[in-house]
């Protein structure tokens, strides 16, 4: 392993650069959501192009995380982080000046590659730079940044889009990215793992195809149908119009690619040949069980950010900026947790902190959602939820990587990040389905009770659900459909509440999954106070 430890406070200044890199990734994955209506009006995008503007970044990001984590161990973690940041900035500029939807989608793909290069290297650099109690503090800052920035993104996007233009939602990345590059170059040391001969490019291709298709299927299943096609899939001049949905085909190819990858990795490792991942990492109980817990927790952890903005804007009538201000409660709670998480692991262990954090998330996500819910109650609940995210995310990440050899930290970080991304994609798919199906069913029942014919009720339900509630305002403005709008508001409130409860259920399962994790208090200079606890 090659690394040069930074002296004194320099490593903490370097942590600012690493945290800014995480912030840039998380903000960009959420900032676009509130800018989409303006992008559609400016570039006259089709519905298909709108979907790809939002999803192309996520798909490429999730598909290549594992690849870049392993390559960072080989070629240098700081080098990959800096290269990814430069690529991300270039793509952001292209997004900001894009004259067409096609160029914007292409630039978002490049952004996804840059982001995937950045995220696992931030984790592995922290793991390689800090030890003992300081590592716990650094991971606390990292985790709080993720939780906080997930809420700051919509606020920043709403303000920039409202006050200036949607193009500034991408242009803001340039000064932040330049600051990241300066801080990382000056204050973050290079580190890499021990070299092995060759690169497993076939393994890289298999994981990219496998995780890319998995993310695609999870995200787009509701749109295209889980089994029977609901609409044709078009990519450029190519189109899928068969009765069978492309989603089960994507899942089948994904399963084949990942099974071949695992079998191939085991054979290459036994033969002493280079492989993208070492299956032996999963013999480490904390790493194996921690990734399982992280995946399950991710199913529900950010699910509230899927349904709340829709409910706040389309039911309560908040603007994009007002929605961002309400969600700021989550960010404040997340950042507040970082102070408490500094000394708490030494008293109750890192896993103990994770459990407290998940419990706080469960309490916070139990929102009492109704068309008359006031913003003070929402902010209070979101603060509690964000506080839990700030505690749980950082400490769970530390638990996962605690016993991973530093020379394999890029690989371990890539696996950990991939597990979270798969969990998040699955959570979005499940909670999105719960939200829209339950809201549609509730609205249909209410309209039927009002005496509307079934055909007319179904048509109105389709209009409201397909617009994600965006049609409620138009229905409320017309006297003849005001009663329909009231029913739709109540139905979407019920759906949002139901989705929140399902997300809380995932978090309960994740809390139970942490019972399989070894709970050790950090040693001031070492990795754990009780190495024998590793099983």
C-alpha positions as CSV (number, residue, x, y, z in Angstrom):
1,X,0.0,0.0,0.0
2,X,1.2,3.5,-0.8
3,X,0.1,6.4,1.3
4,X,1.5,9.5,2.9
5,X,-0.2,10.6,6.0
6,X,-1.0,14.3,6.2
7,X,0.4,16.2,9.1
8,X,-1.6,18.0,11.8
9,X,-4.7,19.9,10.8
10,X,-4.0,19.5,7.1
11,X,-6.0,16.2,7.0
12,X,-9.0,18.0,8.5
13,X,-8.8,20.7,5.8
14,X,-8.6,17.9,3.3
15,X,-11.7,16.5,4.8
16,X,-13.5,19.7,3.8
17,X,-12.6,19.0,0.2
18,X,-13.7,15.4,0.5
19,X,-17.0,16.4,2.1
20,X,-17.6,19.1,-0.6
21,X,-17.1,16.3,-3.2
22,X,-19.9,14.2,-1.5
23,X,-22.1,17.3,-1.3
24,X,-21.6,18.0,-5.0
25,X,-22.7,14.5,-5.9
26,X,-25.8,14.4,-3.6
27,X,-26.9,17.9,-4.5
28,X,-26.8,17.2,-8.2
29,X,-28.9,14.1,-7.8
30,X,-31.7,16.1,-6.2
31,X,-31.4,19.6,-7.5
32,X,-32.6,18.7,-11.0
33,X,-36.0,17.5,-9.7
34,X,-37.3,21.0,-9.0
35,X,-35.8,22.4,-12.2
36,X,-37.5,19.9,-14.6
37,X,-40.6,22.0,-15.4
38,X,-38.5,24.9,-16.4
39,X,-36.2,22.6,-18.5
40,X,-39.3,21.2,-20.3
41,X,-40.6,24.6,-21.2
42,X,-37.2,25.9,-22.4
43,X,-36.1,22.9,-24.4
44,X,-39.6,21.6,-25.4
45,X,-38.7,18.1,-24.2
46,X,-40.8,15.0,-24.9
47,X,-42.1,12.9,-22.0
48,X,-39.4,10.3,-22.8
49,X,-36.6,12.9,-22.8
50,X,-37.8,14.2,-19.5
51,X,-37.5,10.7,-18.0
52,X,-34.0,10.3,-19.3
53,X,-32.9,13.7,-18.1
54,X,-33.7,12.5,-14.6
55,X,-32.7,8.9,-14.8
56,X,-29.6,8.8,-17.1
57,X,-27.4,10.2,-14.3
58,X,-28.7,7.7,-11.7
59,X,-28.4,4.7,-14.1
60,X,-24.8,5.3,-15.1
61,X,-23.8,6.3,-11.5
62,X,-25.2,3.1,-10.0
63,X,-23.8,0.9,-12.8
64,X,-20.1,2.0,-12.6
65,X,-19.6,2.6,-8.8
66,X,-18.0,-0.8,-8.3
67,X,-15.6,-0.4,-11.2
68,X,-14.2,2.9,-10.1
69,X,-13.8,1.8,-6.5
70,X,-11.6,-1.1,-7.5
71,X,-9.6,1.0,-10.1
72,X,-9.0,3.7,-7.4
73,X,-7.1,1.1,-5.3
74,X,-4.9,0.4,-8.2
75,X,-4.3,3.7,-9.8
76,X,-4.6,6.1,-6.9
77,X,-7.7,7.2,-5.0
78,X,-6.9,10.9,-5.1
79,X,-6.1,10.7,-8.8
80,X,-9.5,9.1,-9.5
81,X,-11.3,11.6,-7.3
82,X,-9.7,14.5,-9.1
83,X,-10.3,13.0,-12.5
84,X,-13.9,12.4,-11.6
85,X,-14.4,15.9,-10.3
86,X,-12.9,17.4,-13.5
87,X,-15.2,15.2,-15.6
88,X,-18.2,16.2,-13.5
89,X,-17.4,19.9,-14.0
90,X,-17.0,19.5,-17.7
91,X,-20.4,17.7,-17.9
92,X,-22.0,20.3,-15.7
93,X,-20.9,23.1,-18.1
94,X,-22.3,21.1,-21.0
95,X,-25.6,20.7,-19.1
96,X,-25.8,24.4,-18.4
97,X,-25.3,25.4,-22.1
98,X,-27.3,22.5,-23.7
99,X,-29.5,23.8,-26.5
100,X,-31.3,20.5,-27.0
101,X,-32.7,17.6,-24.9
102,X,-30.3,15.1,-26.6
103,X,-27.2,17.0,-25.6
104,X,-28.5,17.5,-22.0
105,X,-29.1,13.8,-21.7
106,X,-25.6,13.0,-23.0
107,X,-24.1,15.4,-20.6
108,X,-26.0,13.9,-17.7
109,X,-24.5,10.5,-18.6
110,X,-21.0,11.9,-18.4
111,X,-22.0,13.5,-15.0
112,X,-23.0,10.1,-13.8
113,X,-19.6,8.6,-14.7
114,X,-17.8,11.5,-12.9
115,X,-20.0,11.1,-9.8
116,X,-19.4,7.3,-9.7
117,X,-15.6,8.0,-9.8
118,X,-16.0,10.5,-6.9
119,X,-18.2,8.7,-4.3
120,X,-16.3,5.5,-3.5
121,X,-13.0,7.4,-3.5
122,X,-14.2,9.8,-0.8
123,X,-14.9,6.9,1.4
124,X,-11.6,5.1,0.8
125,X,-9.6,8.3,1.2
126,X,-11.2,8.8,4.7
127,X,-10.5,5.2,5.5
128,X,-6.9,5.5,4.5
129,X,-6.3,9.0,6.0
130,X,-7.9,8.7,9.5
131,X,-7.6,6.1,12.2
132,X,-9.3,5.3,15.5
133,X,-11.5,8.0,17.0
134,X,-10.6,10.5,14.3
135,X,-12.0,8.0,11.6
136,X,-15.3,8.0,13.5
137,X,-15.5,11.8,13.4
138,X,-14.5,11.9,9.7
139,X,-17.2,9.4,8.9
140,X,-19.7,11.4,10.9
141,X,-19.0,14.5,8.9
142,X,-19.3,12.4,5.7
143,X,-22.6,10.9,6.7
144,X,-24.1,14.2,7.8
145,X,-23.1,15.7,4.6
146,X,-25.1,13.1,2.6
147,X,-28.2,13.5,4.8
148,X,-28.0,17.3,4.8
149,X,-27.3,17.8,1.1
150,X,-30.2,15.5,0.1
151,X,-32.5,18.2,1.5
152,X,-30.4,21.2,0.5
153,X,-30.5,20.2,-3.2
154,X,-34.2,20.9,-3.7
155,X,-33.8,24.2,-1.8
156,X,-30.9,25.3,-3.9
157,X,-32.5,24.1,-7.1
158,X,-35.8,25.9,-6.3
159,X,-34.0,29.2,-5.5
160,X,-31.7,29.1,-8.6
161,X,-34.5,28.2,-10.9
162,X,-36.9,30.8,-9.5
163,X,-34.4,33.7,-9.2
164,X,-32.2,33.0,-12.2
165,X,-32.6,30.0,-14.6
166,X,-32.6,26.2,-14.5
167,X,-29.1,26.5,-16.2
168,X,-27.7,27.8,-12.9
169,X,-28.7,24.5,-11.2
170,X,-25.9,23.0,-13.2
171,X,-23.6,26.1,-13.4
172,X,-23.4,26.3,-9.6
173,X,-21.3,23.1,-9.8
174,X,-18.3,25.0,-11.3
175,X,-17.1,27.1,-8.4
176,X,-17.8,24.2,-5.9
177,X,-15.8,21.8,-8.1
178,X,-12.9,24.1,-8.4
179,X,-12.8,24.5,-4.6
180,X,-12.8,20.7,-4.3
181,X,-9.9,20.3,-6.7
182,X,-7.8,23.0,-4.9
183,X,-8.4,21.5,-1.4
184,X,-7.8,17.9,-2.5
185,X,-4.6,18.8,-4.4
186,X,-3.2,20.8,-1.5
187,X,-4.4,18.8,1.6
188,X,-5.3,15.2,0.6
189,X,-2.5,12.7,0.2
190,X,-2.4,10.1,-2.5
191,X,-3.0,6.5,-1.5
192,X,-3.4,3.2,-3.4
193,X,-3.5,-0.5,-2.7
194,X,-0.8,-3.0,-3.6
195,X,-0.5,-3.5,-7.4
196,X,-1.5,-6.7,-9.1
197,X,-0.9,-7.5,-12.7
198,X,-3.6,-6.5,-15.2
199,X,-7.2,-5.2,-14.9
200,X,-10.3,-7.3,-15.0
201,X,-12.0,-5.4,-17.8
202,X,-14.5,-8.3,-18.5
203,X,-15.5,-8.1,-14.9
204,X,-15.9,-4.4,-15.1
205,X,-18.2,-4.8,-18.2
206,X,-20.3,-7.5,-16.5
207,X,-20.9,-5.4,-13.4
208,X,-21.7,-2.3,-15.4
209,X,-24.2,-4.2,-17.5
210,X,-25.6,-6.0,-14.5
211,X,-26.1,-3.1,-12.1
212,X,-27.1,-0.7,-14.9
213,X,-29.9,-3.0,-16.0
214,X,-30.9,-3.6,-12.3
215,X,-31.1,0.1,-11.7
216,X,-33.1,0.6,-14.9
217,X,-35.6,-2.1,-14.1
218,X,-36.1,-0.8,-10.5
219,X,-36.5,2.8,-11.5
220,X,-38.6,2.3,-14.7
221,X,-40.7,-0.7,-13.8
222,X,-43.7,1.4,-12.9
223,X,-43.5,3.3,-16.2
224,X,-43.1,0.4,-18.6
225,X,-44.8,-2.4,-16.7
226,X,-43.4,-5.1,-14.5
227,X,-44.5,-7.9,-16.9
228,X,-46.8,-6.6,-19.7
229,X,-45.7,-3.5,-21.7
230,X,-47.6,-0.3,-20.7
231,X,-45.8,1.9,-23.2
232,X,-43.1,1.5,-25.8
233,X,-39.4,2.1,-24.9
234,X,-37.5,4.3,-27.3
235,X,-33.8,5.0,-27.3
236,X,-32.9,7.1,-30.3
237,X,-34.1,5.3,-33.4
238,X,-34.4,2.0,-31.6
239,X,-37.8,1.0,-30.1
240,X,-39.1,-1.8,-27.9
241,X,-42.8,-2.4,-28.7
242,X,-43.3,-6.1,-27.8
243,X,-46.2,-7.2,-25.6
244,X,-43.6,-8.3,-23.0
245,X,-42.3,-5.4,-21.0
246,X,-38.6,-4.7,-21.3
247,X,-38.3,-4.8,-17.5
248,X,-38.3,-8.6,-16.9
249,X,-35.9,-8.9,-19.9
250,X,-33.6,-6.3,-18.2
251,X,-33.8,-8.3,-14.9
252,X,-33.0,-11.6,-16.6
253,X,-29.9,-10.2,-18.4
254,X,-28.9,-8.5,-15.1
255,X,-29.1,-11.8,-13.2
256,X,-27.1,-13.6,-15.9
257,X,-24.4,-10.9,-15.9
258,X,-24.0,-10.8,-12.1
259,X,-24.0,-14.6,-11.7
260,X,-21.3,-14.9,-14.4
261,X,-19.4,-12.1,-12.7
262,X,-19.5,-13.8,-9.2
263,X,-18.5,-17.3,-10.6
264,X,-15.7,-15.8,-12.7
265,X,-14.4,-13.7,-9.8
266,X,-14.2,-16.7,-7.5
267,X,-12.3,-18.7,-10.1
268,X,-9.9,-15.9,-10.9
269,X,-9.2,-15.2,-7.2
270,X,-8.4,-18.9,-6.6
271,X,-6.1,-18.9,-9.6
272,X,-4.3,-15.8,-8.4
273,X,-5.5,-13.7,-11.3
274,X,-6.8,-10.1,-10.9
275,X,-10.5,-9.7,-10.3
276,X,-12.6,-6.6,-9.9
277,X,-13.6,-7.7,-6.3
278,X,-12.2,-10.2,-3.9
279,X,-15.0,-12.5,-2.7
280,X,-12.9,-13.0,0.4
281,X,-14.1,-9.6,1.6
282,X,-17.5,-11.1,2.3
283,X,-15.9,-13.5,4.8
284,X,-15.5,-10.4,7.1
285,X,-18.7,-10.4,9.2
286,X,-18.9,-6.7,9.7
287,X,-18.5,-6.0,6.0
288,X,-20.9,-8.7,4.9
289,X,-23.7,-8.0,7.5
290,X,-23.1,-4.3,7.4
291,X,-23.8,-4.2,3.6
292,X,-26.9,-6.2,4.0
293,X,-28.1,-3.8,6.7
294,X,-27.1,-0.7,4.6
295,X,-29.1,-2.0,1.6
296,X,-32.2,-2.6,3.7
297,X,-32.0,0.7,5.5
298,X,-31.5,2.5,2.1
299,X,-34.8,1.1,1.0
300,X,-36.6,3.4,3.4
301,X,-34.0,6.0,4.3
302,X,-34.6,8.6,1.6
303,X,-38.0,7.4,0.5
304,X,-39.6,10.4,2.1
305,X,-37.8,12.7,-0.3
306,X,-39.7,11.0,-3.2
307,X,-43.2,11.6,-2.0
308,X,-42.9,14.8,0.2
309,X,-42.0,17.3,-2.6
310,X,-44.9,16.0,-4.7
311,X,-47.3,16.3,-1.8
312,X,-46.0,19.7,-0.7
313,X,-46.3,21.3,-4.1
314,X,-49.3,19.6,-5.7
315,X,-51.5,19.2,-2.6
316,X,-50.5,22.0,-0.2
317,X,-49.6,24.4,-3.1
318,X,-46.1,25.2,-2.0
319,X,-43.6,26.6,-4.5
320,X,-40.3,24.9,-5.3
321,X,-38.5,27.3,-3.0
322,X,-41.0,26.9,-0.1
323,X,-40.7,23.1,-0.5
324,X,-36.9,23.4,-0.2
325,X,-37.2,25.5,2.9
326,X,-39.4,22.9,4.6
327,X,-37.0,20.1,3.6
328,X,-34.2,22.2,5.2
329,X,-35.4,20.8,8.5
330,X,-33.9,17.5,7.5
331,X,-30.6,19.1,6.6
332,X,-30.4,20.9,9.9
333,X,-31.1,17.7,11.8
334,X,-28.5,15.8,9.9
335,X,-25.8,18.4,10.5
336,X,-26.8,18.6,14.2
337,X,-26.2,14.8,14.6
338,X,-22.6,15.2,13.5
339,X,-21.7,16.9,16.8
340,X,-23.3,14.2,19.0
341,X,-21.8,11.4,17.0
342,X,-18.3,12.5,17.8
343,X,-18.2,11.1,21.4
344,X,-21.2,8.8,21.4
345,X,-19.5,5.8,19.7
346,X,-16.9,5.6,22.5
347,X,-19.7,5.2,25.0
348,X,-22.1,2.9,23.3
349,X,-20.3,1.6,20.3
350,X,-20.7,2.5,16.6
351,X,-23.5,0.0,16.1
352,X,-25.3,1.4,19.1
353,X,-25.3,4.8,17.4
354,X,-26.6,3.3,14.2
355,X,-29.5,1.8,16.1
356,X,-30.4,5.1,17.8
357,X,-30.2,6.8,14.4
358,X,-32.5,4.3,12.7
359,X,-34.9,4.6,15.6
360,X,-35.0,8.3,15.2
361,X,-35.6,7.9,11.4
362,X,-38.6,5.6,12.2
363,X,-40.1,8.2,14.6
364,X,-39.5,11.1,12.2
365,X,-40.9,9.4,9.1
366,X,-44.2,8.7,10.9
367,X,-45.6,12.0,9.7
368,X,-49.2,12.8,10.2
369,X,-49.9,13.8,6.6
370,X,-53.2,15.5,5.7
371,X,-54.3,18.3,3.4
372,X,-54.3,20.6,6.5
373,X,-50.9,19.7,8.0
374,X,-48.9,22.8,8.9
375,X,-45.3,23.5,8.1
376,X,-44.1,23.7,11.8
377,X,-45.1,20.1,12.4
378,X,-43.5,19.0,9.2
379,X,-40.2,20.8,10.0
380,X,-40.1,19.2,13.4
381,X,-40.6,15.7,12.1
382,X,-38.1,16.2,9.4
383,X,-35.5,17.5,11.9
384,X,-35.9,14.3,13.9
385,X,-35.7,12.2,10.7
386,X,-32.6,14.1,9.5
387,X,-31.0,13.7,12.9
388,X,-31.4,10.0,12.6
389,X,-29.9,10.0,9.1
390,X,-26.9,11.9,10.3
391,X,-26.3,9.4,13.1
392,X,-27.0,6.2,11.2
393,X,-25.4,6.8,7.8
394,X,-21.9,7.8,8.9
395,X,-21.6,5.2,11.7
396,X,-23.0,2.3,9.5
397,X,-20.4,3.2,6.8
398,X,-17.7,3.1,9.4
399,X,-18.9,-0.3,10.6
400,X,-18.9,-1.7,7.1
401,X,-15.3,-0.6,6.4
402,X,-13.9,-1.1,9.9
403,X,-12.2,-4.4,9.3
404,X,-11.5,-4.0,5.5
405,X,-7.8,-3.7,4.9
406,X,-6.9,-0.2,3.9
407,X,-5.2,-1.5,0.7
408,X,-8.7,-2.8,-0.3
409,X,-10.7,0.2,0.9
410,X,-11.5,1.5,-2.6
411,X,-12.9,-1.9,-3.5
412,X,-14.8,-2.1,-0.2
413,X,-16.1,1.4,-0.6
414,X,-17.3,0.7,-4.1
415,X,-19.2,-2.4,-2.9
416,X,-20.7,-0.5,0.0
417,X,-21.8,2.4,-2.2
418,X,-23.3,0.0,-4.7
419,X,-25.3,-1.7,-2.0
420,X,-26.7,1.6,-0.9
421,X,-27.5,2.6,-4.5
422,X,-29.3,-0.7,-5.2
423,X,-31.3,-0.3,-2.0
424,X,-32.2,3.3,-2.9
425,X,-33.3,2.3,-6.4
426,X,-35.4,-0.5,-5.0
427,X,-36.9,1.9,-2.4
428,X,-37.8,4.5,-5.1
429,X,-39.4,1.8,-7.2
430,X,-41.4,0.3,-4.3
431,X,-42.4,3.6,-2.6
432,X,-43.2,5.2,-5.9
433,X,-45.6,2.3,-6.7
434,X,-47.1,2.5,-3.2
435,X,-47.6,6.2,-3.5
436,X,-49.3,6.3,-6.9
437,X,-51.2,3.1,-6.6
438,X,-52.7,3.8,-3.2
439,X,-53.4,7.4,-4.2
440,X,-55.1,6.3,-7.4
441,X,-57.2,3.6,-5.6
442,X,-58.3,6.1,-2.9
443,X,-59.2,8.7,-5.4
444,X,-61.2,6.2,-7.5
445,X,-63.2,5.2,-4.4
446,X,-63.9,8.8,-3.4
447,X,-65.1,9.8,-6.9
448,X,-67.3,6.7,-7.1
449,X,-68.8,7.6,-3.8
450,X,-69.5,11.1,-5.2
451,X,-71.7,9.5,-7.8
452,X,-69.3,9.7,-10.8
453,X,-69.6,6.9,-13.4
454,X,-66.8,4.4,-13.3
455,X,-65.4,5.4,-16.7
456,X,-65.3,9.1,-15.9
457,X,-63.8,8.3,-12.5
458,X,-61.1,6.2,-14.1
459,X,-60.3,8.9,-16.6
460,X,-59.8,11.5,-13.8
461,X,-57.7,9.1,-11.8
462,X,-55.4,8.6,-14.8
463,X,-55.1,12.3,-15.3
464,X,-54.2,13.0,-11.7
465,X,-51.8,10.0,-11.2
466,X,-50.0,10.4,-14.5
467,X,-49.3,14.0,-13.7
468,X,-48.0,13.0,-10.2
469,X,-50.7,15.3,-8.8
470,X,-49.8,18.2,-11.1
471,X,-53.3,18.3,-12.4
472,X,-54.8,19.0,-9.0
473,X,-54.3,22.8,-9.3
474,X,-56.1,22.9,-12.7
475,X,-59.0,20.9,-11.3
476,X,-59.2,23.2,-8.2
477,X,-59.4,26.3,-10.4
478,X,-62.5,25.1,-12.3
479,X,-65.8,25.2,-10.2
480,X,-67.1,22.1,-11.9
481,X,-64.1,20.0,-10.8
482,X,-63.3,21.6,-7.4
483,X,-64.8,18.6,-5.5
484,X,-62.6,16.3,-7.6
485,X,-59.5,18.4,-6.6
486,X,-60.5,18.1,-2.9
487,X,-60.8,14.3,-3.3
488,X,-57.5,14.2,-5.1
489,X,-55.8,16.2,-2.3
490,X,-57.1,13.8,0.3
491,X,-56.1,10.7,-1.8
492,X,-52.6,12.0,-2.3
493,X,-52.3,12.7,1.4
494,X,-53.3,9.2,2.2
495,X,-50.9,7.8,-0.4
496,X,-48.0,9.9,1.0
497,X,-48.8,8.8,4.5
498,X,-49.0,5.1,3.4
499,X,-45.6,5.4,1.5
500,X,-44.1,6.9,4.7
501,X,-45.3,4.0,6.8
502,X,-43.9,1.5,4.2
503,X,-40.6,3.3,4.4
504,X,-40.7,3.1,8.2
505,X,-41.3,-0.7,7.8
506,X,-38.1,-1.0,5.8
507,X,-36.2,0.9,8.5
508,X,-37.6,-1.5,11.2
509,X,-36.2,-4.4,9.2
510,X,-32.9,-2.6,8.8
511,X,-32.8,-2.0,12.5
512,X,-33.3,-5.7,13.1
513,X,-30.5,-6.4,10.6
514,X,-28.1,-4.5,12.7
515,X,-28.4,-7.1,15.4
516,X,-26.0,-9.3,13.4
517,X,-23.3,-6.6,13.6
518,X,-20.4,-6.7,16.1
519,X,-20.6,-3.6,18.4
520,X,-17.2,-2.4,19.4
521,X,-16.0,0.9,20.9
522,X,-13.3,2.6,18.9
523,X,-9.8,2.7,20.2
524,X,-8.1,6.1,20.2
525,X,-5.3,4.9,17.9
526,X,-6.6,1.6,16.4
527,X,-9.5,0.4,14.5
528,X,-11.4,-1.3,17.2
529,X,-11.0,-2.0,20.9
530,X,-11.6,-5.7,20.5
531,X,-10.2,-7.2,17.4
532,X,-11.3,-10.6,18.6
533,X,-14.8,-9.6,18.1
534,X,-14.4,-10.0,14.4
535,X,-16.2,-13.2,13.4
